[in-house]
Amino acid sequence: MGRRIDYYDDPAAPPANSVVPSANAVVTNDAGQLLLIHRTDNDNWSLPGGAMDLGESLPQCAVRETFEETGVHVEVTGLVGIFTDPKHVIHYTSNDEVRQEFSVVFTARPTGGTPTPSSESREVHWVTLDQLDTLTMDPSMRMRINRYLADDPHPHLG
């Protein structure tokens, strides 16, 4: 399995050679905890999410990816924002694809299932807000979570 390397505003980053729509979900439970995964491809903590498949919408992608990576069924409830910063690129070493960031981040609520790791997630946990700073996370993912926590009624557009 290849690695995933995130670059942000890094002059050493390889140039992007693709753009793939993707979705992330900020899933919160009744206790206010966030559902996070410990990724297998870069060892960082992250919101569940991934690339959109042909024949599905971005909200459907968020629901599917969340279940695949966490074992938790969710319902999309809102929009955190659209994140398309060309300074953020993701290098997949398995095929040398370098994607420009293109992620739509939704809010969601759990509707069933049990947190269960997958081939993409070595751990799946409900995380309290005071635990967030202790987790290793890519700056772009931390920015998405911080945008959610800011509780701005206007979605991020950038």
N, C-alpha and C positions, 0 to 999 in steps of 0.2 A: 504494500500500500504506500502511495506517495504521501508527501507532506503538503501542508498548506502553510504558506508564508504570507503574512499580511504586511504590507508596506504603506506608510502614510507620510506623504510629503518627504519622501526619501530619494535623494538624487541617485542612489545606487539601485533603485527599483527598476526592474525590467519594464519595458513599455507594454501597455495593455494590448492584447490581440483579440479580445472578445468582450461582449457585454451580454450578461444573462440575467433576466429578471428573476428576483428571488424575494422571499418573504421571511420575516421573523415574527415571533409572537411573544409579547410580554404577557405571560400567564400569571395571574395572581389568584391566591386562594382567599378564603374568608378571614384568615389570620393576617393578610397583607403580605404574605411571603411570595417571592418570585420563583418560578420554575426555571432552573438553570441546568445546563449540561456541561460536563467536563469532556471536551472534545478529544477524540482519539487522534486526529490528524495534526493538531498543533499544540496539544496539552493545555489549551486555554479554556476558561469557563466562558459560556456564551448562552444567549437566548437560543431556544430551538428555532430551526429554520433551514431553508435551503432553496434550491433552484426550482422554478416553476416548470411543470411538465406541459407538453402540448395537450390541449383539450381541457385545461383547468384554469380557473381564475386565480388571481393572487390570494384572495381570502381562502379559497379551497386549498391552495398550496400551503398556506400557514397552518391550516388544520391538519393536512396530511403529514407535513414534515414534523409537526409537533408530536403527533402520534407515533410516527416511525422512530423518532429519536428519543422519546420519553415514555411511551406506553400510556400517555394521558390523552384522553379525548377532550377537545376544546370547542368552544363556540366563539367566533370573532365578535367583539363588542364595539370596537372603535379603531381609530387610526392615530398612531404616534407621529408618523411622518414618512417622508420619502427621502432616502439617503442615496445620492448619486455623485458624490464628490470624486472627480477624476484624479485627485491626488491620492485616493485610496485604491490600491490595486492588490489583488490576491493571486499569488503564484501557486499553481497546483503542479508539483514536481513530477507527478506520474505521467502527465502528457504535455508538460511545458505550457499549459494554458495560463494566461495572465489576464484576469478579468478586471475590468473597471467596476467599482462598486455600483450596484443597482439593487437596493433592498427597500422594500416597503415594509414598515414595521407596524404591526397591528396590536391592539390590546385584545385579550381573550380571557375567558373564564373556563375553569375545568368543568366537564360534565360527566366524567367517569374515568375509569382506568386506574392503574397503579404505576407510580414512577419506576421504570425499568430501563436499565442500560441497553444499548443496541451496538451495532458495529461502528456507529459514528459517535457514541457517547459511552465513555468508560464509567461515568457516574451521572446520576440524575438526582437532584435534590431540590426541596423547597428551601429557599434561602431567605433569612431575615435581612432587613435593610442594613442592620449594623454589621452583618457578615460580608457585605459586598466589597468593602475596601481590602479585605484580607485575601480575595481571590485574584489569581493571575488572569488578566483579561486584556484582549487587544484594545487599544484606545478607541477604535471605531465602535466596538461593542459597548464599551463603557459610556461613550457619548450617547448611544441609542437609549441605554438604560437611564442615564441622567436626564435625557430629554423627557422620558416618561415620568420620572420622579419630579420634574419641574412642574408638572400638572398644568402646563400651558394649554389653554383651550384651542389654540391654533396649531395645526400640524406643522412639523418641520418640513420645509421644502428646500432641499439642497442636495 
